[in-house]
Amino acid sequence: MNPLARSKPSKHFNLRCTDFMTLAERELSAYFTAISQLFGSEQAELSAEDWLQELIDVDNLPASPREWRLITAKTSSRIASRLNASSQSTEFTNA
């Protein structure tokens, strides 16, 4: 069973499912667009997959824009690691 189906939002918010979907779509769309512009479509696709995996891994559904941005921040560290590893492997092959 999908862990998100069992999650409850924080006590401070009373959001409907459509509200969650809207917040998620906005955050992922903004993140995807930024990564695509900065690093290209391939990295944007990988980062979107990372973002969705991070969402699956959370204990509770994010209930505020701040909580959605925490998912984006965690995912951003993955792209940084991926790009850093790619940069280092290029340095070794060009040396």
SULCORCOR-V247096 format. One line per field, one symbol per residue. ss: DSSP state (@ for helix, = for strand, . for the rest). Layout:
# SULCORCOR-V247096
ss = ???
This chain:
# SULCORCOR-V247096
ss = ..@@@@..........@@@@@@@@@@@@@@@@@@@@@@@.@@@@@@@@@@@@@@@@@.......@@@@@@@@@@@@@@@@@@@@@@@@@@@@@@.
